[in-house]
Amino acid sequence: MVLHYSHEQIVWQEVPGETSLAYTISGCPVGCKGCHSVDTWPKGSGQALTQDYLLARLMLYQDLISCVLFLGGEWQPHALLPLLRLAKEKGLKTCLYTGLDTVSGELQAELDYLKTGPWIAALGGLDSPNTNQRFVHLASGACLNQHFWRAP
């Protein structure tokens, strides 16, 4: 099984202190009301994210990125795990954004950062102190949500 992605970009705000190569994975089964990525819901849409492709991108961005971020993909752990391991082998940190409240221990073992929780419009996202979502540094267990809050 292979993951598919709809967007690939370099991002600076999604993982505090990291320059991340980010992949928006298609086929999300969560379906949060108000999702900003509804176009990625169709299963199998977008480009295949193979290990060979990811390796080529990691080599292209070598010494320019510090993290690989997957926006989704936890619903296909057997496809996501080898990609996480490849990033770790190349000395990069890893992060997963999920709309679920938790992911398997097997996935967590390959992650440095994990964002959990469905989007609930009334509570806002990570930039809201009232959010239900949590951004956690897994090694320390520290919740890093405050890094997303805007100064008054």
C-alpha positions as CSV (number, residue, x, y, z in Angstrom):
1,M,0.0,0.0,0.0
2,V,1.3,3.5,-0.9
3,L,0.3,6.8,0.5
4,H,-0.8,9.6,-1.8
5,Y,-0.3,13.3,-1.3
6,S,-2.0,16.3,-2.7
7,H,0.4,19.0,-1.5
8,E,4.2,19.1,-0.9
9,Q,5.7,22.2,0.6
10,I,8.4,23.6,2.9
11,V,6.8,25.1,6.0
12,W,8.0,27.0,9.1
13,Q,5.1,27.4,11.4
14,E,3.6,23.9,11.7
15,V,6.4,22.5,13.8
16,P,7.9,25.1,16.2
17,G,11.6,25.6,15.7
18,E,11.8,23.4,12.6
19,T,11.9,23.8,8.9
20,S,9.7,21.0,7.6
21,L,9.1,19.3,4.4
22,A,5.3,18.8,4.6
23,Y,3.1,16.3,2.8
24,T,-0.7,16.7,2.9
25,I,-1.8,13.1,2.6
26,S,-5.0,12.3,0.7
27,G,-7.8,10.0,1.7
28,C,-8.5,11.2,5.2
29,P,-11.4,9.3,6.7
30,V,-12.0,11.7,9.7
31,G,-13.9,14.3,7.8
32,C,-13.9,17.2,10.3
33,K,-16.7,19.7,9.7
34,G,-15.0,22.9,8.4
35,C,-11.9,21.1,7.2
36,H,-9.7,23.4,5.1
37,S,-8.5,20.4,3.0
38,V,-11.7,18.8,1.8
39,D,-10.1,18.5,-1.6
40,T,-7.7,15.9,-0.2
41,W,-10.5,13.6,1.1
42,P,-10.9,11.4,-2.0
43,K,-8.9,8.2,-1.4
44,G,-6.0,7.7,-3.8
45,S,-6.1,11.2,-5.2
46,G,-2.8,13.1,-5.8
47,Q,0.7,11.7,-6.3
48,A,2.1,8.5,-4.9
49,L,4.5,9.1,-2.0
50,T,7.0,6.2,-2.4
51,Q,10.2,5.7,-0.4
52,D,12.2,6.4,-3.5
53,Y,10.5,9.7,-4.1
54,L,10.8,10.8,-0.5
55,L,14.5,9.8,-0.5
56,A,15.1,12.0,-3.6
57,R,13.3,14.9,-1.9
58,L,15.3,14.5,1.3
59,M,18.5,14.5,-0.7
60,L,17.4,17.6,-2.6
61,Y,16.7,19.5,0.6
62,Q,19.6,18.0,2.6
63,D,20.9,20.5,5.2
64,L,17.9,22.8,4.4
65,I,15.2,21.0,6.4
66,S,15.2,19.6,9.9
67,C,11.9,17.8,10.0
68,V,9.4,15.8,7.8
69,L,5.8,16.5,8.5
70,F,2.9,14.3,7.5
71,L,-0.5,16.0,7.5
72,G,-2.5,12.7,7.8
73,G,-1.6,9.2,6.8
74,E,-2.1,7.5,10.1
75,W,-5.0,5.5,8.6
76,Q,-2.4,3.6,6.6
77,P,0.3,2.9,9.2
78,H,2.0,0.2,7.1
79,A,2.6,2.8,4.4
80,L,3.5,5.7,6.7
81,L,5.9,3.8,9.0
82,P,8.6,3.2,6.3
83,L,8.5,6.9,5.4
84,L,8.9,8.0,9.0
85,R,11.8,5.5,9.4
86,L,13.5,6.8,6.3
87,A,13.3,10.4,7.5
88,K,14.8,9.3,10.9
89,E,17.6,7.4,9.2
90,K,18.5,10.6,7.4
91,G,18.8,12.4,10.7
92,L,15.5,14.4,10.5
93,K,12.8,14.9,13.1
94,T,9.3,13.6,12.3
95,C,5.9,15.0,12.9
96,L,2.3,13.8,12.3
97,Y,-0.8,16.0,12.3
98,T,-3.9,13.9,12.9
99,G,-7.6,14.6,13.5
100,L,-7.7,11.6,15.9
101,D,-7.2,11.9,19.6
102,T,-4.3,9.3,19.5
103,V,-2.3,7.1,17.2
104,S,-0.7,3.7,17.7
105,G,2.3,3.3,19.8
106,E,4.1,1.9,16.8
107,L,3.6,5.2,15.0
108,Q,4.4,7.3,18.1
109,A,7.8,5.4,18.4
110,E,8.8,7.0,15.0
111,L,7.6,10.5,15.8
112,D,9.2,13.4,17.5
113,Y,6.1,15.6,17.4
114,L,2.4,14.7,17.3
115,K,-0.6,17.0,16.8
116,T,-3.9,15.4,17.8
117,G,-7.6,16.3,17.9
118,P,-10.3,17.0,15.3
119,W,-10.9,20.5,14.1
120,I,-13.8,22.0,16.0
121,A,-14.6,25.5,14.7
122,A,-16.0,26.8,18.0
123,L,-12.8,25.8,19.8
124,G,-10.3,27.0,17.1
125,G,-7.0,25.4,16.1
126,L,-3.6,25.4,17.7
127,D,-3.5,29.2,17.7
128,S,-6.4,29.3,20.2
129,P,-5.9,28.8,23.9
130,N,-9.4,27.1,23.9
131,T,-8.6,24.5,21.3
132,N,-9.2,20.8,21.9
133,Q,-6.1,20.0,19.7
134,R,-2.7,19.2,21.3
135,F,0.7,19.6,19.8
136,V,3.1,17.4,21.8
137,H,6.9,16.8,21.9
138,L,6.7,13.1,22.4
139,A,10.1,12.5,24.1
140,S,9.4,15.0,26.9
141,G,5.6,14.8,26.9
142,A,5.5,18.6,26.8
143,C,2.4,20.2,25.2
144,L,3.7,23.0,22.9
145,N,0.4,24.7,22.1
146,Q,1.6,28.0,23.5
147,H,4.1,28.3,20.6
148,F,1.2,28.8,18.2
149,W,-0.6,31.5,20.2
150,R,-0.4,35.0,18.9
151,A,0.7,37.9,21.2
152,P,-2.1,40.2,22.1
